[in-house]
Amino acid sequence: MTDASSPDNPASPPASRRSIRSFVIRAGRATVGQQRALEELWPKYGIEFSAQPLDLDQTFGRRAPRMLEIGFGAGEAMLAFAQAHPELDCIGVEVHKPGVGHLLLGAETAGLSNLRVICHDAVDVLQQQLAPGSLQLIHIFFPDPWHKKRHHKRRLIQPEFVEILARSLAIGGTLRLATDWEHYAMHMREVLDASPLFANEAAETGFVTRNEERPLTRFERRGQRLGHGVWDLSYRRLDPAAP
Ligand SMILES: C[S@@+](CC[C@H](N)C(=O)[O-])C[C@H]1O[C@@H](n2cnc3c(N)ncnc32)[C@H](O)[C@@H]1O
């Protein structure tokens, strides 16, 4: 993994132009195993960030439907999904290097060939590295809730970001989200329900039942211990030009 792809590298051109980011690079060192994975397994599973559109057929050596998980944390959901869906090519984007190392170890142990990882700001990846309509499915599970009102602008789900998501998602594709923070759940619903590019798959209640495929991540378990609820949302990408 080169430093040029790193989100904390001030030379990283597009990210440095944007002042509000949805993340802070967390302190916390990679374990010896994660560090080894970052060095040895990155050439196999890693994709360097580049502002050029990626040829995904070449990357995966086949043409298949593709899913993207944004902010996979330690990668539990990503790994389980890629294992359960060998017919899909799965791309995970995360800025936290120890988490990336953890997922690389899991991918190697599971012998996966349908998983790749990008260690960079997902906003840049979606805007610059992924071709329009190249994804069938996007997962965003437990994005940082940014609890304080003055930090709400850092939340990933905002009208502008919804348009960025829509650009990469094929018409008819699915966007799945989950959060354990009620205020953010309502905010997600408000922003996405207002978009002409998406239709809520649970139009009446607003929220879908928990996706059985989603394993309990460390983050979700912590929320459970704190007594938080969980809200799952699912949206279908619309073609606004369709009658
Ligand atoms: C609260 S954690 C949840 C992790 C995981 N999805 C889970 O359920 O355990 C949110 C993650 O999103 C990552 N993240 C936030 N903004 C991001 C961005 N713009 N691009 C890539 N990763 C991002 C953070 O580094 C963090 O690991």
Ligand as a Chemical Component Dictionary entry (heavy atoms), coordinates in Angstrom:
data_LIG
# 
_chem_comp.id                   LIG 
_chem_comp.type                 NON-POLYMER 
_chem_comp.pdbx_formal_charge   0 
_chem_comp.three_letter_code    LIG 
# 
loop_
_chem_comp_atom.comp_id 
_chem_comp_atom.atom_id 
_chem_comp_atom.alt_atom_id 
_chem_comp_atom.type_symbol 
_chem_comp_atom.charge 
_chem_comp_atom.model_Cartn_x 
_chem_comp_atom.model_Cartn_y 
_chem_comp_atom.model_Cartn_z 
_chem_comp_atom.pdbx_ordinal 
LIG C1  C1  C 0  -18.809 3.508  13.208 1  
LIG S1  S1  S 1  -17.745 2.637  12.187 2  
LIG C2  C2  C 0  -18.702 1.234  11.666 3  
LIG C3  C3  C 0  -17.871 0.157  11.068 4  
LIG C4  C4  C 0  -18.610 -1.056 10.493 5  
LIG N1  N1  N 0  -19.462 -0.687 9.369  6  
LIG C5  C5  C 0  -19.399 -1.791 11.546 7  
LIG O1  O1  O 0  -20.630 -1.884 11.422 8  
LIG O2  O2  O -1 -18.789 -2.286 12.480 9  
LIG C6  C6  C 0  -17.728 3.656  10.726 10 
LIG C7  C7  C 0  -16.537 3.382  9.808  11 
LIG O3  O3  O 0  -16.650 4.147  8.626  12 
LIG C8  C8  C 0  -15.364 4.586  8.247  13 
LIG N2  N2  N 0  -15.553 5.768  7.388  14 
LIG C9  C9  C 0  -16.178 6.914  7.736  15 
LIG N3  N3  N 0  -16.202 7.767  6.696  16 
LIG C10 C10 C 0  -15.587 7.128  5.668  17 
LIG C11 C11 C 0  -15.292 7.511  4.320  18 
LIG N4  N4  N 0  -15.654 8.707  3.846  19 
LIG N5  N5  N 0  -14.636 6.635  3.543  20 
LIG C12 C12 C 0  -14.266 5.421  4.028  21 
LIG N6  N6  N 0  -14.518 5.002  5.294  22 
LIG C13 C13 C 0  -15.171 5.853  6.100  23 
LIG C14 C14 C 0  -14.651 4.853  9.545  24 
LIG O4  O4  O 0  -13.252 4.797  9.421  25 
LIG C15 C15 C 0  -15.203 3.731  10.446 26 
LIG O5  O5  O 0  -14.371 2.594  10.424 27 
# 
loop_
_chem_comp_bond.comp_id 
_chem_comp_bond.atom_id_1 
_chem_comp_bond.atom_id_2 
_chem_comp_bond.value_order 
_chem_comp_bond.pdbx_ordinal 
LIG C1  S1  SING 1  
LIG S1  C2  SING 2  
LIG S1  C6  SING 3  
LIG C2  C3  SING 4  
LIG C3  C4  SING 5  
LIG C4  N1  SING 6  
LIG C4  C5  SING 7  
LIG C5  O1  DOUB 8  
LIG C5  O2  SING 9  
LIG C6  C7  SING 10 
LIG C7  O3  SING 11 
LIG C7  C15 SING 12 
LIG O3  C8  SING 13 
LIG C8  N2  SING 14 
LIG C8  C14 SING 15 
LIG N2  C9  SING 16 
LIG N2  C13 SING 17 
LIG C9  N3  DOUB 18 
LIG N3  C10 SING 19 
LIG C10 C11 SING 20 
LIG C10 C13 DOUB 21 
LIG C11 N4  SING 22 
LIG C11 N5  DOUB 23 
LIG N5  C12 SING 24 
LIG C12 N6  DOUB 25 
LIG N6  C13 SING 26 
LIG C14 O4  SING 27 
LIG C14 C15 SING 28 
LIG C15 O5  SING 29 
# 
